[in-house]
């Protein structure tokens, strides 16, 4: 039998990866930390939005745009270690 992850498990894993991304960013690997942070925050936002009963589009679009801009900024950083 194939088991799939529940939304709560995905949300918890993404929170763990957010913390790991922040720690990696603090220790010096800014680009890697920012990419990991933006991807895991996006996963957290999507799972949180799908669990809400009242869905407003701004609660999904605005945080995702912030994550996309962080991802783009991380890729464009010169000499990031």
N, C-alpha and C positions, 0 to 999 in steps of 0.2 A: 504494500500500500504506500502510496506517495503522500507524504505529509507536507503541508504548506505552512508558511509562517502566518500567524495572525497579525492584525494591524497593531496590536499592543506590543508584540515582540519586535516588529519592524521599528516602531517608534522608540522602544528602549534601545535597540541596537544603534539607531541613528543618534540618539542622545550620547551614547558611549563614544561613538565616532566623532561627535562634535567636541567632546572633552579631549579626546586624543588629538584632534586637529589643533585645538587651542594649545595644548602642551607642546606639540611639534612646532607650532609657530613661535612659541615663546623660546624654545631651546635653540632656534636658529634657522630651521628649514622653513622659511616664510612661505615660499611658493607651495611646497607640499602641504603645509598646514592649512593654507588658504583654500587650496583645491579640495582637500578632505573636508574642511569645514563647510564649504559651500555645497558640496554634493550631499553630505549627511544632513545639513539643515534643510535642503530641498526635500529630502525623503521624509524628514520629520514634519514639514509643513504640509506635504501632500497627505500623509496618514492622518494628521490632526484634522485637516479639512474634510476628509472623507468620513470621519467619525462624528462630525457636527450634525446636529439636527437641522438647524437653521443655517443655510449656506448663502453667504454673501460673497460675490466674486472678488471684491476688493481684499478680502481676507486671504485669498489665494494668490492673486496677481501681484500685489505689492511686495509681499515677502519673497516670492519667487523672482521678481525683478531685482531685488536687492541681492539675492544669491547669485543670479546670473551676472550681475555687475561685479560682484566679488570674484567670481570665477574668471571673468575677462580681465580684471585687474591683476589677478594672480598670474595669469599667463603672459601679461605684458610687462611684468616687472623685470627691469634690467639687472643682471648680476645677482639674482636671488639665490641664496645659499640653502 
